[in-house]
């Protein structure tokens, strides 16, 4: 799913909150270049799990939309240098700086309360 499609779908949602599968919590305001494919943006995250009790943590959807809109108008620094303009026709990874998780936002759905960001393993078609 491309950045422009993500923004469009989030804006069309009637939900107030979002969550990411695998109990990941997006660090609002933190995005960087994806290691290995520097022109791709990557959102920073932390994992929320406590013993055997795992919970998806929701944030306000309006804050996520704002983050994606800011990302679409920015440039990011490559891991080994260089500045890259964020193209809104690229996928968005969920990966911390310097890490290559291979996970990107592939689908968005909702359960009536949360917008759910679904992740998949990225396969480069180039």
N, CA, C and O atoms as a GROMACS GRO file, in nm:
protein
  504
    1UNK      N    1   0.085  -0.117   0.000
    1UNK     CA    2   0.000   0.000   0.000
    1UNK      C    3   0.089   0.123   0.000
    1UNK      O    4   0.183   0.132   0.079
    2UNK      N    5   0.060   0.216  -0.087
    2UNK     CA    6   0.142   0.337  -0.103
    2UNK      C    7   0.098   0.445  -0.005
    2UNK      O    8  -0.015   0.445   0.043
    3UNK      N    9   0.188   0.538   0.024
    3UNK     CA   10   0.162   0.646   0.120
    3UNK      C   11   0.037   0.725   0.082
    3UNK      O   12  -0.045   0.755   0.169
    4UNK      N   13   0.021   0.758  -0.046
    4UNK     CA   14  -0.097   0.835  -0.086
    4UNK      C   15  -0.227   0.758  -0.061
    4UNK      O   16  -0.328   0.817  -0.023
    5UNK      N   17  -0.225   0.626  -0.082
    5UNK     CA   18  -0.342   0.543  -0.054
    5UNK      C   19  -0.372   0.531   0.094
    5UNK      O   20  -0.487   0.526   0.136
    6UNK      N   21  -0.265   0.525   0.174
    6UNK     CA   22  -0.282   0.518   0.320
    6UNK      C   23  -0.352   0.645   0.369
    6UNK      O   24  -0.449   0.637   0.444
    7UNK      N   25  -0.302   0.760   0.327
    7UNK     CA   26  -0.362   0.887   0.370
    7UNK      C   27  -0.509   0.893   0.329
    7UNK      O   28  -0.594   0.931   0.409
    8UNK      N   29  -0.538   0.855   0.206
    8UNK     CA   30  -0.677   0.859   0.156
    8UNK      C   31  -0.768   0.770   0.240
    8UNK      O   32  -0.875   0.814   0.283
    9UNK      N   33  -0.727   0.647   0.265
    9UNK     CA   34  -0.810   0.555   0.343
    9UNK      C   35  -0.828   0.601   0.487
    9UNK      O   36  -0.938   0.590   0.542
   10UNK      N   37  -0.724   0.654   0.548
   10UNK     CA   38  -0.736   0.701   0.686
   10UNK      C   39  -0.833   0.818   0.695
   10UNK      O   40  -0.912   0.825   0.789
   11UNK      N   41  -0.827   0.909   0.599
   11UNK     CA   42  -0.917   1.024   0.600
   11UNK      C   43  -1.063   0.984   0.580
   11UNK      O   44  -1.154   1.052   0.629
   12UNK      N   45  -1.087   0.875   0.508
   12UNK     CA   46  -1.223   0.828   0.483
   12UNK      C   47  -1.282   0.750   0.600
   12UNK      O   48  -1.403   0.725   0.603
   13UNK      N   49  -1.199   0.711   0.695
   13UNK     CA   50  -1.245   0.629   0.806
   13UNK      C   51  -1.330   0.711   0.903
   13UNK      O   52  -1.307   0.830   0.923
   14UNK      N   53  -1.427   0.644   0.963
   14UNK     CA   54  -1.514   0.707   1.064
   14UNK      C   55  -1.464   0.676   1.206
   14UNK      O   56  -1.522   0.723   1.303
   15UNK      N   57  -1.356   0.599   1.216
   15UNK     CA   58  -1.302   0.563   1.348
   15UNK      C   59  -1.223   0.679   1.407
   15UNK      O   60  -1.175   0.767   1.335
   16UNK      N   61  -1.209   0.677   1.538
   16UNK     CA   62  -1.133   0.781   1.607
   16UNK      C   63  -0.992   0.736   1.644
   16UNK      O   64  -0.903   0.818   1.662
   17UNK      N   65  -0.972   0.604   1.655
   17UNK     CA   66  -0.844   0.551   1.701
   17UNK      C   67  -0.786   0.453   1.599
   17UNK      O   68  -0.857   0.401   1.514
   18UNK      N   69  -0.654   0.429   1.611
   18UNK     CA   70  -0.589   0.330   1.527
   18UNK      C   71  -0.500   0.241   1.610
   18UNK      O   72  -0.461   0.276   1.722
   19UNK      N   73  -0.468   0.124   1.556
   19UNK     CA   74  -0.370   0.035   1.617
   19UNK      C   75  -0.299  -0.041   1.507
   19UNK      O   76  -0.345  -0.047   1.393
   20UNK      N   77  -0.185  -0.099   1.543
   20UNK     CA   78  -0.102  -0.173   1.449
   20UNK      C   79  -0.099  -0.318   1.495
   20UNK      O   80  -0.087  -0.345   1.614
   21UNK      N   81  -0.111  -0.411   1.399
   21UNK     CA   82  -0.107  -0.552   1.438
   21UNK      C   83   0.025  -0.585   1.506
   21UNK      O   84   0.121  -0.509   1.496
   22UNK      N   85   0.029  -0.696   1.574
   22UNK     CA   86   0.146  -0.743   1.649
   22UNK      C   87   0.176  -0.654   1.769
   22UNK      O   88   0.290  -0.650   1.816
   23UNK      N   89   0.075  -0.583   1.817
   23UNK     CA   90   0.090  -0.499   1.936
   23UNK      C   91   0.201  -0.396   1.926
   23UNK      O   92   0.268  -0.367   2.025
   24UNK      N   93   0.220  -0.341   1.808
   24UNK     CA   94   0.321  -0.238   1.792
   24UNK      C   95   0.259  -0.102   1.814
   24UNK      O   96   0.145  -0.077   1.775
   25UNK      N   97   0.332  -0.016   1.876
   25UNK     CA   98   0.288   0.121   1.903
   25UNK      C   99   0.374   0.215   1.819
   25UNK      O  100   0.495   0.223   1.839
   26UNK      N  101   0.311   0.285   1.727
   26UNK     CA  102   0.383   0.380   1.642
   26UNK      C  103   0.427   0.497   1.728
   26UNK      O  104   0.348   0.551   1.807
   27UNK      N  105   0.551   0.537   1.714
   27UNK     CA  106   0.603   0.652   1.786
   27UNK      C  107   0.567   0.777   1.706
   27UNK      O  108   0.634   0.810   1.608
   28UNK      N  109   0.463   0.844   1.747
   28UNK     CA  110   0.412   0.958   1.673
   28UNK      C  111   0.520   1.064   1.656
   28UNK      O  112   0.581   1.108   1.754
   29UNK      N  113   0.542   1.103   1.532
   29UNK     CA  114   0.640   1.206   1.502
   29UNK      C  115   0.776   1.153   1.465
   29UNK      O  116   0.865   1.230   1.428
   30UNK      N  117   0.795   1.020   1.476
   30UNK     CA  118   0.926   0.964   1.445
   30UNK      C  119   0.918   0.881   1.317
   30UNK      O  120   0.851   0.777   1.313
   31UNK      N  121   0.986   0.929   1.214
   31UNK     CA  122   1.001   0.851   1.092
   31UNK      C  123   1.138   0.881   1.035
   31UNK      O  124   1.198   0.985   1.062
   32UNK      N  125   1.186   0.788   0.957
   32UNK     CA  126   1.322   0.796   0.908
   32UNK      C  127   1.329   0.724   0.774
   32UNK      O  128   1.228   0.677   0.722
   33UNK      N  129   1.448   0.715   0.721
   33UNK     CA  130   1.474   0.639   0.599
   33UNK      C  131   1.482   0.491   0.635
   33UNK      O  132   1.537   0.455   0.739
   34UNK      N  133   1.426   0.405   0.548
   34UNK     CA  134   1.435   0.261   0.571
   34UNK      C  135   1.573   0.212   0.533
   34UNK      O  136   1.621   0.242   0.423
   35UNK      N  137   1.638   0.139   0.620
   35UNK     CA  138   1.774   0.092   0.594
   35UNK      C  139   1.774  -0.009   0.479
   35UNK      O  140   1.704  -0.110   0.484
   36UNK      N  141   1.852   0.020   0.379
   36UNK     CA  142   1.864  -0.068   0.264
   36UNK      C  143   1.793  -0.013   0.140
   36UNK      O  144   1.836  -0.039   0.028
   37UNK      N  145   1.686   0.061   0.161
   37UNK     CA  146   1.614   0.127   0.051
   37UNK      C  147   1.584   0.268   0.102
   37UNK      O  148   1.473   0.297   0.147
   38UNK      N  149   1.682   0.354   0.094
   38UNK     CA  150   1.682   0.481   0.164
   38UNK      C  151   1.570   0.576   0.125
   38UNK      O  152   1.531   0.662   0.204
   39UNK      N  153   1.518   0.562   0.003
   39UNK     CA  154   1.413   0.652  -0.041
   39UNK      C  155   1.277   0.618   0.023
   39UNK      O  156   1.184   0.698   0.016
   40UNK      N  157   1.266   0.501   0.085
   40UNK     CA  158   1.141   0.459   0.150
   40UNK      C  159   1.135   0.510   0.293
   40UNK      O  160   1.234   0.500   0.366
   41UNK      N  161   1.021   0.564   0.334
   41UNK     CA  162   1.007   0.609   0.473
   41UNK      C  163   0.976   0.491   0.566
   41UNK      O  164   0.918   0.391   0.524
   42UNK      N  165   1.015   0.506   0.691
   42UNK     CA  166   0.989   0.404   0.792
   42UNK      C  167   0.944   0.471   0.921
   42UNK      O  168   1.005   0.567   0.967
   43UNK      N  169   0.836   0.418   0.980
   43UNK     CA  170   0.785   0.468   1.107
   43UNK      C  171   0.853   0.395   1.222
   43UNK      O  172   0.869   0.273   1.218
   44UNK      N  173   0.894   0.470   1.324
   44UNK     CA  174   0.951   0.408   1.443
   44UNK      C  175   0.841   0.347   1.528
   44UNK      O  176   0.726   0.392   1.522
   45UNK      N  177   0.874   0.244   1.607
   45UNK     CA  178   0.774   0.178   1.690
   45UNK      C  179   0.837   0.121   1.816
   45UNK      O  180   0.959   0.111   1.828
   46UNK      N  181   0.752   0.085   1.910
   46UNK     CA  182   0.789   0.007   2.027
   46UNK      C  183   0.685  -0.104   2.040
   46UNK      O  184   0.576  -0.093   1.985
   47UNK      N  185   0.718  -0.208   2.112
   47UNK     CA  186   0.626  -0.319   2.134
   47UNK      C  187   0.563  -0.304   2.273
   47UNK      O  188   0.631  -0.270   2.370
   48UNK      N  189   0.434  -0.328   2.280
   48UNK     CA  190   0.363  -0.322   2.408
   48UNK      C  191   0.319  -0.463   2.446
   48UNK      O  192   0.221  -0.514   2.392
   49UNK      N  193   0.390  -0.524   2.538
   49UNK     CA  194   0.348  -0.655   2.588
   49UNK      C  195   0.390  -0.667   2.733
   49UNK      O  196   0.499  -0.626   2.772
   50UNK      N  197   0.302  -0.724   2.811
   50UNK     CA  198   0.326  -0.740   2.954
   50UNK      C  199   0.296  -0.885   2.990
   50UNK      O  200   0.180  -0.922   3.005
   51UNK      N  201   0.401  -0.966   3.006
   51UNK     CA  202   0.381  -1.107   3.039
   51UNK      C  203   0.295  -1.175   2.934
   51UNK      O  204   0.323  -1.165   2.814
   52UNK      N  205   0.192  -1.243   2.977
   52UNK     CA  206   0.101  -1.311   2.884
   52UNK      C  207  -0.011  -1.221   2.837
   52UNK      O  208  -0.094  -1.263   2.757
   53UNK      N  209  -0.015  -1.098   2.885
   53UNK     CA  210  -0.122  -1.006   2.849
   53UNK      C  211  -0.072  -0.910   2.742
   53UNK      O  212   0.011  -0.824   2.770
   54UNK      N  213  -0.122  -0.924   2.622
   54UNK     CA  214  -0.085  -0.836   2.512
   54UNK      C  215  -0.206  -0.753   2.474
   54UNK      O  216  -0.318  -0.804   2.468
   55UNK      N  217  -0.185  -0.628   2.448
   55UNK     CA  218  -0.295  -0.542   2.408
   55UNK      C  219  -0.252  -0.450   2.295
   55UNK      O  220  -0.141  -0.396   2.298
   56UNK      N  221  -0.338  -0.433   2.197
   56UNK     CA  222  -0.313  -0.335   2.093
   56UNK      C  223  -0.341  -0.197   2.151
   56UNK      O  224  -0.447  -0.175   2.209
   57UNK      N  225  -0.250  -0.107   2.136
   57UNK     CA  226  -0.264   0.026   2.192
   57UNK      C  227  -0.314   0.120   2.083
   57UNK      O  228  -0.254   0.129   1.976
   58UNK      N  229  -0.423   0.188   2.108
   58UNK     CA  230  -0.479   0.280   2.010
   58UNK      C  231  -0.434   0.422   2.033
   58UNK      O  232  -0.409   0.463   2.146
   59UNK      N  233  -0.422   0.496   1.925
   59UNK     CA  234  -0.391   0.638   1.926
   59UNK      C  235  -0.501   0.709   1.851
   59UNK      O  236  -0.583   0.646   1.784
   60UNK      N  237  -0.503   0.838   1.862
   60UNK     CA  238  -0.600   0.916   1.786
   60UNK      C  239  -0.562   0.911   1.638
   60UNK      O  240  -0.448   0.937   1.600
   61UNK      N  241  -0.660   0.876   1.557
   61UNK     CA  242  -0.638   0.863   1.414
   61UNK      C  243  -0.595   0.996   1.352
   61UNK      O  244  -0.513   0.998   1.260
   62UNK      N  245  -0.649   1.106   1.402
   62UNK     CA  246  -0.614   1.237   1.346
   62UNK      C  247  -0.464   1.265   1.360
   62UNK      O  248  -0.406   1.331   1.274
   63UNK      N  249  -0.402   1.215   1.468
   63UNK     CA  250  -0.257   1.234   1.486
   63UNK      C  251  -0.178   1.152   1.384
   63UNK      O  252  -0.074   1.198   1.336
   64UNK      N  253  -0.226   1.032   1.352
   64UNK     CA  254  -0.158   0.949   1.252
   64UNK      C  255  -0.171   1.011   1.113
   64UNK      O  256  -0.075   1.011   1.036
   65UNK      N  257  -0.288   1.063   1.082
   65UNK     CA  258  -0.308   1.129   0.952
   65UNK      C  259  -0.212   1.247   0.939
   65UNK      O  260  -0.150   1.266   0.835
   66UNK      N  261  -0.202   1.325   1.045
   66UNK     CA  262  -0.111   1.440   1.045
   66UNK      C  263   0.034   1.395   1.023
   66UNK      O  264   0.108   1.460   0.948
   67UNK      N  265   0.074   1.286   1.086
   67UNK     CA  266   0.210   1.234   1.070
   67UNK      C  267   0.235   1.193   0.925
   67UNK      O  268   0.339   1.227   0.868
   68UNK      N  269   0.140   1.121   0.865
   68UNK     CA  270   0.156   1.079   0.726
   68UNK      C  271   0.158   1.199   0.630
   68UNK      O  272   0.234   1.199   0.534
   69UNK      N  273   0.076   1.300   0.656
   69UNK     CA  274   0.075   1.419   0.571
   69UNK      C  275   0.208   1.494   0.581
   69UNK      O  276   0.259   1.542   0.480
   70UNK      N  277   0.263   1.504   0.702
   70UNK     CA  278   0.394   1.568   0.720
   70UNK      C  279   0.502   1.488   0.648
   70UNK      O  280   0.590   1.544   0.583
   71UNK      N  281   0.494   1.356   0.660
   71UNK     CA  282   0.591   1.268   0.596
   71UNK      C  283   0.589   1.288   0.444
   71UNK      O  284   0.694   1.292   0.380
   72UNK      N  285   0.470   1.301   0.387
   72UNK     CA  286   0.454   1.313   0.242
   72UNK      C  287   0.513   1.443   0.187
   72UNK      O  288   0.530   1.457   0.066
   73UNK      N  289   0.542   1.539   0.273
   73UNK     CA  290   0.596   1.668   0.229
   73UNK      C  291   0.738   1.690   0.281
   73UNK      O  292   0.784   1.804   0.290
   74UNK      N  293   0.806   1.583   0.315
   74UNK     CA  294   0.937   1.599   0.379
   74UNK      C  295   1.047   1.530   0.300
   74UNK      O  296   1.024   1.466   0.197
   75UNK      N  297   1.167   1.546   0.351
   75UNK     CA  298   1.280   1.469   0.300
   75UNK      C  299   1.339   1.393   0.419
   75UNK      O  300   1.325   1.435   0.534
   76UNK      N  301   1.404   1.282   0.389
   76UNK     CA  302   1.465   1.200   0.492
   76UNK      C  303   1.610   1.174   0.456
   76UNK      O  304   1.647   1.173   0.338
   77UNK      N  305   1.693   1.154   0.558
   77UNK     CA  306   1.834   1.126   0.535
   77UNK      C  307   1.855   0.977   0.522
   77UNK      O  308   1.801   0.898   0.600
   78UNK      N  309   1.934   0.938   0.423
   78UNK     CA  310   1.967   0.798   0.404
   78UNK      C  311   2.061   0.749   0.514
   78UNK      O  312   2.133   0.828   0.574
   79UNK      N  313   2.059   0.619   0.539
   79UNK     CA  314   2.142   0.559   0.644
   79UNK      C  315   2.289   0.588   0.621
   79UNK      O  316   2.363   0.609   0.718
   80UNK      N  317   2.333   0.590   0.495
   80UNK     CA  318   2.474   0.617   0.464
   80UNK      C  319   2.491   0.755   0.403
   80UNK      O  320   2.591   0.782   0.336
   81UNK      N  321   2.394   0.843   0.427
   81UNK     CA  322   2.402   0.979   0.376
   81UNK      C  323   2.307   1.004   0.261
   81UNK      O  324   2.243   0.912   0.210
   82UNK      N  325   2.298   1.129   0.223
   82UNK     CA  326   2.209   1.168   0.115
   82UNK      C  327   2.071   1.206   0.166
   82UNK      O  328   2.025   1.153   0.267
   83UNK      N  329   2.007   1.296   0.096
   83UNK     CA  330   1.871   1.338   0.129
   83UNK      C  331   1.776   1.282   0.025
   83UNK      O  332   1.805   1.285  -0.095
   84UNK      N  333   1.663   1.231   0.071
   84UNK     CA  334   1.564   1.173  -0.018
   84UNK      C  335   1.429   1.238   0.007
   84UNK      O  336   1.381   1.244   0.121
   85UNK      N  337   1.368   1.289  -0.100
   85UNK     CA  338   1.233   1.342  -0.090
   85UNK      C  339   1.138   1.224  -0.076
   85UNK      O  340   1.150   1.126  -0.149
   86UNK      N  341   1.043   1.232   0.018
   86UNK     CA  342   0.948   1.123   0.039
   86UNK      C  343   0.844   1.126  -0.072
   86UNK      O  344   0.764   1.219  -0.080
   87UNK      N  345   0.846   1.024  -0.154
   87UNK     CA  346   0.752   1.010  -0.265
   87UNK      C  347   0.625   0.944  -0.210
   87UNK      O  348   0.632   0.838  -0.149
   88UNK      N  349   0.509   1.006  -0.232
   88UNK     CA  350   0.386   0.949  -0.177
   88UNK      C  351   0.337   0.828  -0.257
   88UNK      O  352   0.230   0.773  -0.229
   89UNK      N  353   0.416   0.786  -0.355
   89UNK     CA  354   0.383   0.666  -0.432
   89UNK      C  355   0.475   0.549  -0.392
   89UNK      O  356   0.499   0.459  -0.473
   90UNK      N  357   0.524   0.551  -0.269
   90UNK     CA  358   0.606   0.443  -0.215
   90UNK      C  359   0.540   0.382  -0.093
   90UNK      O  360   0.458   0.446  -0.027
   91UNK      N  361   0.576   0.258  -0.062
   91UNK     CA  362   0.526   0.192   0.057
   91UNK      C  363   0.589   0.256   0.181
   91UNK      O  364   0.692   0.322   0.173
   92UNK      N  365   0.526   0.234   0.296
   92UNK     CA  366   0.574   0.285   0.425
   92UNK      C  367   0.608   0.165   0.514
   92UNK      O  368   0.524   0.080   0.540
   93UNK      N  369   0.733   0.160   0.558
   93UNK     CA  370   0.778   0.053   0.645
   93UNK      C  371   0.750   0.086   0.791
   93UNK      O  372   0.734   0.203   0.828
   94UNK      N  373   0.743  -0.016   0.873
   94UNK     CA  374   0.737  -0.001   1.019
   94UNK      C  375   0.867  -0.062   1.069
   94UNK      O  376   0.880  -0.184   1.080
   95UNK      N  377   0.963   0.026   1.098
   95UNK     CA  378   1.098  -0.018   1.130
   95UNK      C  379   1.173   0.096   1.197
   95UNK      O  380   1.163   0.212   1.156
   96UNK      N  381   1.247   0.064   1.299
   96UNK     CA  382   1.325   0.167   1.367
   96UNK      C  383   1.452   0.199   1.289
   96UNK      O  384   1.496   0.119   1.206
   97UNK      N  385   1.509   0.315   1.315
   97UNK     CA  386   1.629   0.361   1.244
   97UNK      C  387   1.739   0.256   1.249
   97UNK      O  388   1.772   0.203   1.355
   98UNK      N  389   1.795   0.227   1.132
   98UNK     CA  390   1.906   0.134   1.123
   98UNK      C  391   1.869  -0.013   1.123
   98UNK      O  392   1.958  -0.099   1.123
   99UNK      N  393   1.740  -0.044   1.123
   99UNK     CA  394   1.694  -0.182   1.127
   99UNK      C  395   1.615  -0.213   1.000
   99UNK      O  396   1.537  -0.130   0.954
  100UNK      N  397   1.634  -0.331   0.944
  100UNK     CA  398   1.560  -0.373   0.826
  100UNK      C  399   1.464  -0.485   0.865
  100UNK      O  400   1.498  -0.603   0.857
  101UNK      N  401   1.344  -0.448   0.907
  101UNK     CA  402   1.244  -0.548   0.950
  101UNK      C  403   1.180  -0.620   0.833
  101UNK      O  404   1.138  -0.735   0.847
  102UNK      N  405   1.172  -0.552   0.718
  102UNK     CA  406   1.101  -0.608   0.604
  102UNK      C  407   0.951  -0.591   0.611
  102UNK      O  408   0.880  -0.631   0.519
  103UNK      N  409   0.899  -0.531   0.718
  103UNK     CA  410   0.755  -0.513   0.738
  103UNK      C  411   0.710  -0.376   0.688
  103UNK      O  412   0.770  -0.274   0.720
  104UNK      N  413   0.604  -0.377   0.609
  104UNK     CA  414   0.547  -0.252   0.560
  104UNK      C  415   0.395  -0.255   0.578
  104UNK      O  416   0.337  -0.362   0.597
  105UNK      N  417   0.332  -0.139   0.572
  105UNK     CA  418   0.187  -0.131   0.584
  105UNK      C  419   0.127  -0.179   0.453
  105UNK      O  420   0.142  -0.113   0.349
  106UNK      N  421   0.059  -0.291   0.457
  106UNK     CA  422   0.007  -0.352   0.334
  106UNK      C  423  -0.144  -0.338   0.320
  106UNK      O  424  -0.197  -0.351   0.209
  107UNK      N  425  -0.212  -0.313   0.429
  107UNK     CA  426  -0.358  -0.310   0.425
  107UNK      C  427  -0.410  -0.230   0.544
  107UNK      O  428  -0.348  -0.225   0.650
  108UNK      N  429  -0.525  -0.168   0.523
  108UNK     CA  430  -0.593  -0.097   0.631
  108UNK      C  431  -0.736  -0.148   0.637
  108UNK      O  432  -0.804  -0.154   0.534
  109UNK      N  433  -0.782  -0.184   0.757
  109UNK     CA  434  -0.922  -0.218   0.775
  109UNK      C  435  -0.967  -0.160   0.908
  109UNK      O  436  -0.887  -0.099   0.979
  110UNK      N  437  -1.092  -0.178   0.941
  110UNK     CA  438  -1.136  -0.129   1.072
  110UNK      C  439  -1.242  -0.222   1.129
  110UNK      O  440  -1.310  -0.294   1.057
  111UNK      N  441  -1.252  -0.217   1.261
  111UNK     CA  442  -1.348  -0.301   1.331
  111UNK      C  443  -1.464  -0.218   1.388
  111UNK      O  444  -1.538  -0.265   1.474
  112UNK      N  445  -1.477  -0.097   1.340
  112UNK     CA  446  -1.583  -0.008   1.389
  112UNK      C  447  -1.537   0.084   1.500
  112UNK      O  448  -1.599   0.187   1.525
  113UNK      N  449  -1.428   0.048   1.565
  113UNK     CA  450  -1.373   0.134   1.671
  113UNK      C  451  -1.230   0.174   1.637
  113UNK      O  452  -1.193   0.291   1.650
  114UNK      N  453  -1.149   0.078   1.594
  114UNK     CA  454  -1.010   0.102   1.556
  114UNK      C  455  -0.991   0.090   1.405
  114UNK      O  456  -1.054   0.006   1.340
  115UNK      N  457  -0.905   0.173   1.350
  115UNK     CA  458  -0.848   0.149   1.218
  115UNK      C  459  -0.727   0.062   1.244
  115UNK      O  460  -0.642   0.095   1.326
  116UNK      N  461  -0.718  -0.049   1.173
  116UNK     CA  462  -0.609  -0.144   1.193
  116UNK      C  463  -0.511  -0.135   1.078
  116UNK      O  464  -0.548  -0.149   0.961
  117UNK      N  465  -0.384  -0.112   1.110
  117UNK     CA  466  -0.279  -0.113   1.010
  117UNK      C  467  -0.221  -0.254   1.005
  117UNK      O  468  -0.165  -0.302   1.103
  118UNK      N  469  -0.236  -0.319   0.891
  118UNK     CA  470  -0.188  -0.456   0.873
  118UNK      C  471  -0.050  -0.454   0.807
  118UNK      O  472  -0.026  -0.375   0.715
  119UNK      N  473   0.038  -0.541   0.852
  119UNK     CA  474   0.176  -0.546   0.802
  119UNK      C  475   0.200  -0.674   0.723
  119UNK      O  476   0.142  -0.778   0.752
  120UNK      N  477   0.286  -0.663   0.623
  120UNK     CA  478   0.330  -0.779   0.546
  120UNK      C  479   0.479  -0.767   0.521
  120UNK      O  480   0.538  -0.660   0.539
  121UNK      N  481   0.539  -0.877   0.479
  121UNK     CA  482   0.679  -0.877   0.439
  121UNK      C  483   0.691  -0.815   0.300
  121UNK      O  484   0.616  -0.850   0.209
  122UNK      N  485   0.784  -0.723   0.285
  122UNK     CA  486   0.803  -0.653   0.159
  122UNK      C  487   0.882  -0.738   0.061
  122UNK      O  488   0.982  -0.800   0.097
  123UNK      N  489   0.835  -0.741  -0.063
  123UNK     CA  490   0.908  -0.809  -0.170
  123UNK      C  491   0.931  -0.703  -0.277
  123UNK      O  492   0.837  -0.653  -0.337
  124UNK      N  493   1.058  -0.670  -0.301
  124UNK     CA  494   1.092  -0.567  -0.398
  124UNK      C  495   1.069  -0.620  -0.539
  124UNK      O  496   1.125  -0.723  -0.578
  125UNK      N  497   0.987  -0.551  -0.616
  125UNK     CA  498   0.952  -0.594  -0.751
  125UNK      C  499   1.050  -0.544  -0.856
  125UNK      O  500   1.036  -0.578  -0.973
  126UNK      N  501   1.151  -0.464  -0.817
  126UNK     CA  502   1.247  -0.408  -0.914
  126UNK      C  503   1.354  -0.508  -0.950
  126UNK      O  504   1.443  -0.476  -1.030
   0.00000   0.00000   0.00000
